[in-house]
Structures are given as C-alpha cells and as structure tokens.
Amino acid sequence: MAISFELNAEPRTDTGKGASRRLRHAGRVPAIIYGGGKDPEALTLLHNEVLRNLEHEAFYSHILTVRTGGSETRAVLRDMQRHPSRPVIMHMDLMRVSESETLRMNVPLHFIGEEVAPGVKQSGIVSHELTEVMIECLPKDLPEFIGVDISAMNIGDARHLSDLQVPEGVTLVELERGEGHDLAVVSIHAQRVVEEVEETPAEGGAEAAGGEAAESGEGEDTD
C-alpha cells in the first residue's frame, strides 16, 4: 500500500518574529506555501503532527496533502528550519505541485546487497560517496528513493550516477549537465593495514650509556 502524508493547516495573518514565537509556544509551526500559479499563503501546522511525519524518510521526497479548512492542496517540502539545540521545528516552506509541471527534488539512495557483496566478504570497506540525488520528473513519477544494487561489487569497484537504474520518466539532474558530472555514488576499497614498527635502541646506545657511567665513576674516592 502506498504511503501518504497529510498535514492539517490553518491560515495565519500575524507575521514577524514575535508572532512566530507565540505560535511555537502554542505548539504550532509557522509555514508558508507557494507556487502553482497562486499567491504565497502563510499557514500554521501542528508541531507534534509534523514531528511524527518527519520520522519517515519518505516525507522529505513525497507528495504531501495539506488540508486547510475544507480544501486540500498537494505540495512538497522545500525547506525546513530546525532549532539548533532543541527538537523544535522553527519554520517550513511548502511548494504546491501541478500534475503537468516537472519537479526537481532530492531523493534518498538505498544501498542494496551490501551484506553479500564479494568485496565486503573480502573485508573491503564500503564508501557511500552520495546519500541522495537530485531528480527531475512529473509528480506522478516521483519515487520515494532510488535503489543502488552493490551485491556484485568487488574490492576496487565503483558505481556512478550513470549506473543507477531510475524509474521511467525520471532523469538525474547532474547527468544532464554533461561530461564530467557522472559522479561516483559508492565504492568498495581494501582496508588500510598499518604496520607496527618495533622500536629498537640506537646502535651502541646501551654500550655508550654504560661507558659514560663507568667514566663518570673514575677517580672517585672509595673511602
């Protein structure tokens, strides 16, 4: 069953830092929704509802349903500000989507088959060079993630953007920029072995020390 996300919103008329502070104290998140050929609209969202949705990775790259009064608007999350030290959402930007207009979104990468990859079984180290990619597509084609199969990778192998299998109707924005933009996505490399070098005294060190001690004792009275 396809996952869906809904946000219950209310219009807001008060703006400014003081108004936003009061909203947060009341358990609401200041937000704005824009795009879709309409004027931007200031909203408030339920903070606890937002936090619950943020627990799902798909929320960040999914079409959301924003309920305001008796109307529903399809939108995507464009930006979000968090408090630097507390689990508080400070502000959210939402963008309306149109079924006929393409979107540019960052979607996460899911790495598949790491536990069976020959390179991993040979004690190789997997390096995730990218964890998300920017795609372009119509809203109906928006994937929740893109899978990266590394189950056949050996030590020294790498996968690039051009190796990814993307759904029909989806393009990778970076590859559209031309030559030199086929970025590495994941690689497996051998572990570095650090050899421990046993420290040995400098040649003649012990003898020299003993000789110096003997010389220092010459001529001393033994009375």
N, C-alpha and C positions, 0 to 999 in steps of 0.2 A: 504494500500500500504506500502510495506517495506521501511524503511528509508535507505538512502545511504549517504555516506560521501566521498567527493573527495578532494584531496589536489594536487595543482599544484606545482611541484618542479622543481628546476634546479640544475645540478651538481655544486659543488664548489671545487676549487683547493686550494684556500687560507685557511690556518688554523691558529689557535692561537688566543689569546685574542684580539689583535689589529684588525685582520680580522673580528672576530665575532662582535666587537664593530662597525665597519664600516657597516657591514650588517644590524645591528639593526637600525642604524641611517638612513639606506636606506629603512626601512620598511620591512625587511626580517628577518626570524628566522633561525639561524643555526640549522641543524639537521643531524642525521646520521641514516641510515637504514642498518640492518644487518640480518644475519640468512638465512635460506632457502638454505643452501649449497653454498652460494656465499660470496664473499668478502664484507666487510663493504663499504658503499659508502657515502661520505659526500654530503649533499644536502642543499639547502636553500628553505624556504617556505614563502609564502606571509603572513605577520603578521596579517593583517586585516581578511584574509580568515580563518586563524587559530582561531582567536578570535570569529568569527561568529560560527564556528563549536563547539567551547568549550561551547557555550550557551546551547547545547543539552547534557543532561546527557548520552545519548546513545553513544556519541562519544568516551567515555572512555572505553567502552566494546564492540566495534563494529569492524567489518572488514572494513578497510579503503581502498580506491583506491588511490594510489599515481601515478600521471601522471608525467613522466619525458620524455620530448621530445615526441616521438611517441609511447612510451611504457607505459604499466600500470602494477603496482605491487600491490598485495594485502598484507596488513600489518595491524598490531595492534599497538596502542600506548603503549610503555613500560615504558617511564619515561618522565617527563617534569619539567623544572626548570622555576620558575616564579621570577620576580623581587620582593624583599621583601616589597617594598612600592609603586610601580607603576604598572599599568595594562600592564605589558610588559612580553612577553614570551621570556626567555633567551635562551633556548635550548630544543630540543625534540629528543627522541630516539624512533625509529620505528623498529619493527621486522617483517620481511617477514613471511608469513604463507604459509604452504603447506597443500593441502586438505587431505593428507594422514598422517599428523603428528598432534598429540594431542596438545592442547594449555592449559596453565594454566593462568587463568585470574580472576581478581576480578570483580564481577558484583554486582550492587546495589540491595538492598532489597526494595520492595514496599509493604507497610503495607496496607491491605485492610479491610474495615469494622469497622474501629475504632469508627465511629460515632454511630454505632448501637450495639456495644459490651455491654452486660449486665453489665460488670464491670465498664465501663465508665459511663453508665447511673446511676450507684450507686455511682457516684462521685469518682471512682477509678482513679488512675494515671497510664498512660501507660509509661513503661520504655523500650526504644529501646536499648537493650544491644549490638546489632550489626546493622550496616547500610549497610554492604556489606559482601560477602562471596567469597572465592576463589574456583573456579570450574575447572574441567578438562574435556575437550571434543574435538571433532574434530571441525574444523572451521565451518562446515555446521550446527552444532548443537549449536553454541554459542548463548545463549539467551541475550537479552538486559537487562533483570532484572529477578529476581525471586520474585513471589508474596507470601506474608505471610498473610493468612486469619485469622484475630483475631475477627471476628464478633460474635463468640460464647464464647468468653473468659469472665470469671467471676473474681472478686477480688480474688487474690491468685493463679490464673492460670499462667502458663508459657508455652512458646513454645520453643523447642530446635531444633538443626540442623536436628535431625532425624525426626522431624515432618514436615519438608519442603517438598513440592511437587515439585520435579525438573523434567525438561523435559527428555524424553528418550535420552539416550546417554550422559547424564551429570552426573558427580559424584562430591560430595562435598569433597574437599581435606582433610579438617580437620577430617571428619569422617573416612577416610581411614587410619588415624594414630592410630586408635584403641581405646581401652577403656579409658575413661577419657577425650575424646575430643568432646563429644556431648554437645557443648556449648549452653548456653541459648541465645535465639535470642530476645525475647520480653516477658514482664511480665506485669501484672496489680496488683497494690498493693493499699491498702487503704491509704487515706490521713492521715498524722500525725496531730493530734489535740493537740495543745499546750494550756494547761490550764493556765489562768492568775490567779495568787495567789495574792489576795488583801493584801497589806501590812498593818499591824496594829501596833500601838505603843507598845513598850515593856511594859509588865505588870508593873503598878506602875510608869511608866515613867513620866506621866503628874503630878501625885501627888508628885513625887520626885522632879521634877523641881520646882513646886510651893513651896514645903517645903524649898528647898535651897534658893529660893528668899526671903521667909519670914525670914529665919535665917540670911540672909545677911543684912536684914534691922534692926535687933535687936540691941539696944544700940545706934542707931544713934540719934543725936540731931535733934529736930523738930523745933528749933527756926528759 
